[in-house]
C-alpha cells in the first residue's frame, strides 16, 4: 500500500506518517533511504491492526 493511501486511511497527514516511519516510531511497514530518496512500504494488515490498537508503536 502506498504511504499516501495509508495516511488517508489513518486520518493523518502524509508528511507526518512519513516522518514517524522514518524514525521507526510506528510498526506498519518500513522506510528505507537510498542515497537521497526515501522509499516507503506500508503493510495493509499491520496498518489495520495498528488502527484497531492491536500493534504498539516503537
GROMACS elastic network, one bead per residue, 0.5 to 0.9 nm:
[ bonds ]
;  ai    aj funct       b0    kb
    1     4     6  0.83645   500
    1     5     6  0.66593   500
    1     6     6  0.68886   500
    1    41     6  0.66164   500
    1    42     6  0.52496   500
    1    43     6  0.63718   500
    1    44     6  0.62401   500
    2     5     6  0.53278   500
    2     6     6  0.64251   500
    2     7     6  0.87523   500
    2    40     6  0.73232   500
    2    41     6  0.66354   500
    2    42     6  0.63896   500
    3     7     6  0.60765   500
    3     8     6  0.86242   500
    3    14     6  0.68662   500
    3    17     6  0.74959   500
    3    18     6  0.72438   500
    3    40     6  0.64423   500
    3    41     6  0.69134   500
    3    42     6  0.62357   500
    4     7     6  0.51441   500
    4     8     6  0.63309   500
    4     9     6  0.86522   500
    4    13     6  0.84949   500
    4    14     6  0.57010   500
    4    17     6  0.86992   500
    5     8     6  0.51812   500
    5     9     6  0.61224   500
    5    10     6  0.85817   500
    5    14     6  0.86066   500
    6     9     6  0.50181   500
    6    10     6  0.60209   500
    6    11     6  0.83918   500
    6    12     6  0.86251   500
    6    14     6  0.80896   500
    6    17     6  0.82799   500
    6    42     6  0.70843   500
    6    44     6  0.80180   500
    6    47     6  0.74378   500
    7    10     6  0.51765   500
    7    11     6  0.58712   500
    7    12     6  0.51775   500
    7    13     6  0.58980   500
    7    14     6  0.51017   500
    7    15     6  0.86285   500
    7    16     6  0.84409   500
    7    17     6  0.63024   500
    7    18     6  0.87818   500
    8    11     6  0.51527   500
    8    12     6  0.65073   500
    8    13     6  0.74118   500
    8    14     6  0.76114   500
    9    12     6  0.80667   500
    9    47     6  0.89959   500
   10    13     6  0.88492   500
   10    47     6  0.82372   500
   10    48     6  0.89839   500
   10    51     6  0.69667   500
   12    15     6  0.84245   500
   12    16     6  0.67694   500
   12    17     6  0.67426   500
   13    16     6  0.53715   500
   13    17     6  0.64691   500
   13    18     6  0.87975   500
   14    17     6  0.50843   500
   14    18     6  0.61122   500
   14    19     6  0.86016   500
   15    18     6  0.51543   500
   15    19     6  0.62102   500
   15    20     6  0.88066   500
   16    19     6  0.51459   500
   16    20     6  0.63199   500
   16    21     6  0.85806   500
   17    20     6  0.53347   500
   17    21     6  0.61331   500
   17    22     6  0.85745   500
   17    26     6  0.86913   500
   18    21     6  0.51378   500
   18    22     6  0.61101   500
   18    23     6  0.86793   500
   18    31     6  0.77349   500
   18    38     6  0.89808   500
   18    40     6  0.77304   500
   19    22     6  0.50571   500
   19    23     6  0.62583   500
   19    24     6  0.85657   500
   19    25     6  0.87872   500
   20    23     6  0.50372   500
   20    24     6  0.60117   500
   20    25     6  0.52071   500
   20    26     6  0.62101   500
   21    25     6  0.61432   500
   21    26     6  0.59205   500
   21    27     6  0.77172   500
   21    28     6  0.80475   500
   21    29     6  0.76644   500
   21    30     6  0.62474   500
   21    31     6  0.57861   500
   21    40     6  0.80490   500
   22    25     6  0.78315   500
   22    30     6  0.75531   500
   22    31     6  0.53489   500
   22    32     6  0.74774   500
   22    33     6  0.85285   500
   22    38     6  0.83596   500
   22    40     6  0.87082   500
   23    26     6  0.81437   500
   23    31     6  0.85632   500
   23    58     6  0.89423   500
   24    27     6  0.69685   500
   24    30     6  0.75447   500
   24    31     6  0.79736   500
   24    57     6  0.83351   500
   24    58     6  0.62305   500
   25    57     6  0.55111   500
   26    29     6  0.80616   500
   26    30     6  0.88654   500
   26    50     6  0.85389   500
   26    55     6  0.86752   500
   26    56     6  0.73901   500
   26    58     6  0.53645   500
   27    30     6  0.75973   500
   27    46     6  0.72063   500
   27    47     6  0.80749   500
   27    50     6  0.78036   500
   27    55     6  0.71489   500
   27    56     6  0.71243   500
   27    57     6  0.57901   500
   27    58     6  0.65140   500
   28    41     6  0.83528   500
   28    42     6  0.57039   500
   28    43     6  0.57980   500
   28    44     6  0.77024   500
   28    45     6  0.81189   500
   28    47     6  0.50865   500
   28    48     6  0.86461   500
   28    49     6  0.85824   500
   28    50     6  0.71188   500
   28    55     6  0.83360   500
   28    57     6  0.87615   500
   29    40     6  0.75940   500
   29    41     6  0.53691   500
   29    43     6  0.52367   500
   29    44     6  0.85515   500
   29    46     6  0.72226   500
   29    47     6  0.80462   500
   30    39     6  0.82625   500
   30    40     6  0.58423   500
   30    41     6  0.53578   500
   30    42     6  0.66237   500
   30    43     6  0.85632   500
   31    38     6  0.64830   500
   31    39     6  0.55775   500
   31    41     6  0.64768   500
   31    42     6  0.87127   500
   32    37     6  0.83014   500
   32    38     6  0.55277   500
   32    39     6  0.52289   500
   32    40     6  0.65266   500
   32    41     6  0.86739   500
   33    36     6  0.65907   500
   33    37     6  0.55965   500
   33    39     6  0.62698   500
   33    40     6  0.88945   500
   34    37     6  0.54293   500
   34    38     6  0.62701   500
   34    39     6  0.75660   500
   35    38     6  0.82824   500
   42    45     6  0.88228   500
   42    46     6  0.77989   500
   42    47     6  0.71556   500
   43    46     6  0.53460   500
   43    47     6  0.61980   500
   43    48     6  0.87102   500
   44    47     6  0.50838   500
   44    48     6  0.61842   500
   44    49     6  0.86558   500
   45    48     6  0.50956   500
   45    49     6  0.61896   500
   45    50     6  0.85484   500
   46    49     6  0.50808   500
   46    50     6  0.60423   500
   46    51     6  0.85940   500
   46    54     6  0.88575   500
   46    55     6  0.73370   500
   47    50     6  0.50019   500
   47    51     6  0.61435   500
   47    52     6  0.85947   500
   47    55     6  0.84429   500
   48    51     6  0.51675   500
   48    52     6  0.62831   500
   48    53     6  0.87187   500
   48    54     6  0.85632   500
   49    52     6  0.50611   500
   49    53     6  0.62653   500
   49    55     6  0.57491   500
   50    54     6  0.54172   500
   50    56     6  0.69471   500
   50    57     6  0.81837   500
   51    54     6  0.74520   500
   51    55     6  0.80324   500
   52    55     6  0.78972   500
   53    56     6  0.71959   500
